[in-house]
Amino acid sequence: MKVGFIGLGIMGKPMAQNLIKAGHTLTVFDLTPDKANEAIAAGATLAKSARDAAAGTEIIFTMVPDGPEVEAGSQEAIAPWRKARIVAATVAP
């Protein structure tokens, strides 16, 4: 399955790694591009933006730290509609 993944921090990185290990084709994006290095080394493709991470995928994951990042990344990513979106954020109250 073609999967987009936005947010490769403490929680997102292992989630992305597990998707790669499961055989999915992963396109990743993080505001800090160096956080994508391990996923790229494992076979993921680095996107230039959240929208690019979502383009051509069947499902998009967002794993970002707070409300503004969730909204910004989600809105940019879902502009080209996906079949499914999973938001797994550590949103502050």
C-alpha positions, 0 to 999 in steps of 0.5 A: 500500500502507498502510505504518506507519513507526516511527523517523524519524532519520538513516536512517528519514527518507529511507527514509520519504520514498522510500516516500512518493515511491513512492506508498505511504500512510504513517503515521509515528511517532517519540518526537520528533514534530518528526522527522516534519515532513518526512514529514508535509509530503510527505503522511504522517500522524502517529500518536500511538503506535507502535501507532497507526502500525501500525493498519490497515497492511499492513506496518510498518517499525521503524528505531530506534537500539537494543535497548530501543527495538526491543523496546518499539516492535516489541512495541507495534506488532505487538500488532495483527498486520500482514502483514509487519514489517521491522526495520531497526535500528542495534542496539548490540552 
